[in-house]
């Protein structure tokens, strides 16, 4: 496993439906090394703080294996950063990664907290109004992570993966649950024992309250 690219984004105007929005989703590979801290990557801009960014979503990771799927599906290769990810790595499929897993990216240690969910901004970035549905169907969301150990990273750095505690939910399971019409209360209670991101934890608690009536 290794880092394929490290990507940061500057504020850019996007046409999202009938409105113009300013977003940091257009990310591009950075040459050299980038400092990573509790708030994310140096030089990266997160504009919508309601749904993105923060200590529990400081780094968004996507994988080469997921990119390969999109290349086959779309019939064209996508450049690193196309999904707005901060770090593109090889050697994993994001849906199979579990909450609580830790990845050592060079000297930077991160812990998996939640899946990324599709939004209209992603559709605008991909210049495809139907891309949100395609992203949902593909079930390759990438994952958010908190930073446990700060440092700098760069292309080619080795990646080491440490398993999550037994029973931790996968990114795919959490992604599917967001679109499910009903949930298993026992499963949700079990998920709450793992180190979910703050926003993800609130969602699981909301699903549990509804499931328990």
N, C-alpha and C positions, 0 to 999 in steps of 0.2 A: 504494500500500500504506500502511496505517496501523494503529495500535493501536485496537482496538475496546473492550477493557477490560483492566484490570490487577486480578488477583484474589489474595487471600490467604486462608488458612484457619486456624481455631482448632481445638484438640483437641476432637473430638466423638465420642460413643459411637455405634457402629453395630452392628447385629445382623448378623453374618457367619455364615451357616449356623446352627449350634447354639451359637455363642460370641458374646460381646460384645467388640468391639475398640474401641480408641480410635484415631482416625485424623484426619489433617488434610486429607482429601480434599474435605471440604465447603468449597469456596472461594467467596468472594463478591466482587463488584466493589468497588474502593476509590475513593472520591472523592479528587480532588487527586492529588498526586504521591507515588510510592513509591521509596525508595532501593533500588538493586540492587547487590549486591557479589558477591564470589567465592562466598559461601555461599548466595546466593539473594536473595529479596525480604525486606526488613525487615518484621517482623510476621507472616511466614508460618511455619507450624509443620509440620515433617516428623517423623512419629513412627516410621515403620519405616525406620530407617537402613540396614538390610541391602539393601534393594532400591531405595530412593529417596533423593534428596538427594546431597550431596557435591559437590565442585567440578565434576565432569564431568556432573552432572545438577542443576545449580543452578537452572535455569529450564526449566519445561515449557511448550511453546508449542502451541496449537491454532489452527485457522484457521476463518474465517467460511465458506469454501467447504465444509469438512468438516461444520460445523454445518448448513448448508443441506441436505446429504445426509441427515443424521439427522432433520431436520424433515420431509422428504418421506417417509422410511422409517417414522418413528414416528407421523406424522400430527399432530404437535404441536411447537411451538417449545420449545427448551430455553434456559434462562437462562445467560448467561456464567458460567463456572466449573463447569458441570455435570460436566465430565470431570476436574475437579481441576487444570485448567491454570492457570498463573500469568499468562500473557499470551495474549490472543485477538487475532489479527491478520487483516487481509483481504489478498487478493491472491495466495494460494498454496493448493495442495493438498498436504497433509503427506507423502503417499506419494511424491511426486515430488521432494521436497527431498533434497539429498545431504549426506552426512557431509562436514564441512569447509566447507560454505557458511557465510557470515557474514551476519548481519542486524544492521543498525544501527537500534536501537529508540530514536528520539530521539537521545540522546547515549550510550546504552549499546550496546556491541558484544558480540554473542554468537556462538559457533561451534557448529554442529550436531554432536552426538556419537552419538546413538542414537535408536531408536524407543521409544515407551512400549508396554509389553506389558500385556494385560488380566489382572486378578486378581479374586479373590472379593470384595475390598473395593470394586472398581468396580461389580461386580454388586449389592452391598448399597447402594451410593450411588445406583444407578439403580433400586433396588427391583425388580430383575428377576434371578432366579437364573440365567436363561439368557443374560444380557447378555454374558458373556465370549465365548460362541460367536458372538453377533451382532457384537461388536466385531471379532473375528478375521475374520469373513466380510466385513465392511464394508471392511476394509483401509484405515482412516483413523486411524492411531495417534497422530498428533501427534508432536512430537519434543522430545528433551532437548537442552540446550545448556550449554556452559560460558561463563562471563563473562570476556571479554577486556578490556573497559573498563567500569569502574563508573560509576554516575551515578544520576539519577532519571528515572523515566518516568511517563507519565500518558495517559489516554484522549485520542485524537486525534493523538498524536505520529506523525510520518511514519516509515515503515519503508523502509529501503534494503537491497537484497539483493545480495550479492557472490557470484559463482559459486564452486563448489568446484573443486579441481584435476581435470583430466581423468581419467575412469575411476573416480571416487569412487562407492561404492555408494549407492543411494537408500535412503531410510527404508523404502520399501515392500519392497525386496529384503531388507533386514536383518530386517524384520518377518516376511516369508514364510519366511526361513531358519530362524527360531526354531521353526517348526512342521514343517519339512521332515524327511523320513525319511532323506535322504542329501544330501551336499554335494559340490561340485566342489572338490578340493584346490587347483587352480590359482587359482580364483576367490577362495577363502578367503585364500590367501597374498597375493593382490593387495589384498584388503580391509585386511589388517594393515598396509599401507604408509600408510594414511590415519589421521587423528586421531580414532579411535574413543574413546568413553568407556571408562573403566577396566573397568566391568562388562561392557560390550559386547565389549571386546577379549578378556577371559577366555572369553567364550562362543565367539567365533570360534576362539580357540586350542583350545578343547575340541572343537569340530566338526572342526577340521583334524586333531587327533591321532586322532580316531575314523576320519576318512576315509582317513587314511594307514595305519591299522591299527596 
